Amino acid sequence: MAENLQIDGLVQQRQELESLLMSNPAMEKKVQKIVRTVLGHVRKDVSQAARGAMHADPRQAYKAVKTAVYRQILGGNVSILNKKRASGKVSGYEPPRKLKPYQRGGNRVIRGSRTQQVMDYEGSDRAFILRFINNGTGQRTAGTRGGRLSGNRGAIRPRNFFSLTSHSAMRKASEELTQLIDQLIKQEMK
């Protein structure tokens, strides 16, 4: 009788340990949910840094920071790369004119379709802007439209907000992830 209770206890302990393994689909989903939550905190920190790196952001480029949770392995990433699909949102933003109504001048060249398309990008579709601000650009010149137009658009100095913020946020996230997984294990052991 005592041996039977011992065997039942060992079987139960083994089942509890197996339920804690990542090979268990339920446990894997719980851990991925924790990873998703922690990466959301990192995304928020990096988005705030992106917002602070720009003096004005009328089309909300700071929303272009994206996260991904891996399916095959435990982990994920935060990046400022373009998404696979466009969000489909169109910005109605029009840059303010600096001329007074009675003044002559300004750009008399009609805006091209590609220029308008880029002007209409909003939020998560503007990851390329974050990369320009993070890495900077060389000297930018406007293209010549059949030799009629040319101009100097200046250069953007690199602000390097992504690498500085993401490293510290990921360190903080790894500590948070460890604590949350420990809590999950304690809950599952009860």
Secondary structure, DSSP 8 states (H G I E B T S, - for coil): -HHHHHHHHHHHHHHHHHHHSTTSHHHHHHHHHHHHHHHHHHHHHHHHHHHHH-S--TT-GGGG-EEEE-SSSS-EEEE-S--SS-------------S-TT---S--S---HHHHHHHH--GGG-HHHHHHHHH----EEE--STTS--EEEE------HHHHHHHHHHHHHHHHHHHHHHHHHHHHH-
